[in-house]
């Protein structure tokens, strides 16, 4: 597998190009950064890992079991107005106005 060695700054600046190299051309990118003892390797997973081991049924069961764990108040059309009012109220309270 061909390798490309690059420093962390260049990797950050060219992240999407590096992802394309790894995904489309099968390259392995070795990223080095000052202050780190070990290098970081960016390479294709080739279908291995946790996601490949789960079936669709297992994924759906996970989704069903976590239903309702994140609760929100839902979208309100006047959210910006409510936020402005809350900001003004907090500002007045903070500055004794």
C-alpha positions in Angstrom: 0.0 0.0 0.0 1.5 3.4 -1.0 2.2 5.8 1.8 2.3 9.5 2.0 3.9 11.3 5.0 2.7 14.7 5.9 2.8 17.1 8.9 -0.4 17.9 10.8 -0.7 21.5 9.5 -0.6 20.3 5.9 -3.0 17.5 6.7 -5.5 20.0 8.2 -5.2 22.3 5.2 -5.7 19.4 2.7 -8.0 17.1 4.7 -10.6 16.5 2.0 -7.9 15.8 -0.7 -6.3 13.4 1.7 -9.6 11.6 2.3 -10.0 11.3 -1.5 -6.6 9.8 -1.8 -7.3 7.2 0.8 -10.8 6.4 -0.4 -10.2 6.4 -4.1 -6.6 5.4 -4.6 -6.0 3.2 -1.5 -3.2 5.3 -0.1 -2.2 5.4 3.5 -1.4 8.8 5.0 1.0 9.1 7.9 0.5 12.3 9.8 3.2 13.6 12.2 2.7 16.4 14.8 5.2 18.1 17.1 4.8 17.0 20.7 3.3 13.6 19.8 5.4 10.5 20.2 3.4 8.4 17.7 2.2 9.3 14.2 -1.4 9.1 13.2 -2.4 6.9 10.2 -5.3 7.7 7.9 -6.3 4.6 6.0 -9.3 2.9 4.6 -11.3 0.6 6.9 -12.3 -1.7 4.1 -15.6 -2.6 5.7 -14.0 -3.8 9.0 -14.9 -2.5 12.4 -18.0 -2.3 14.5 -20.3 -1.1 11.7 -19.7 -4.1 9.5 -20.5 -6.5 12.3 -24.0 -5.2 13.0 -27.1 -6.2 11.0 -29.8 -3.8 10.0 -32.1 -5.4 12.6 -29.5 -4.7 15.3 -29.1 -1.1 14.2 -32.9 -0.6 14.3 -33.1 -2.1 17.7 -30.4 0.3 18.9 -32.4 3.2 17.5 -35.6 2.0 19.1 -33.9 1.6 22.5 -32.6 5.1 22.4 -35.9 6.7 21.4 -36.7 9.6 23.7 -33.3 9.8 25.3 -32.7 13.2 23.7 -35.7 15.5 24.5 -36.1 18.9 22.9 -38.9 21.4 23.1 -39.3 21.3 19.4 -38.9 24.1 16.9 -40.7 27.4 17.6 -41.2 29.9 14.8 -40.4 32.8 17.1 -37.1 31.4 18.6 -35.1 34.5 17.6 -37.6 36.8 19.3 -37.6 34.6 22.4 -33.8 34.6 22.5 -33.7 38.4 22.1 -36.1 38.8 25.0 -34.1 36.4 27.2 -30.9 38.3 26.4 -32.4 41.7 27.3 -33.9 40.3 30.5 -30.5 38.8 31.5 -28.7 42.0 30.6 -31.1 44.1 32.7 -30.8 41.8 35.6 -27.0 41.7 35.4 -26.7 45.5 35.3 -29.5 46.3 37.7 -31.6 48.1 35.2 
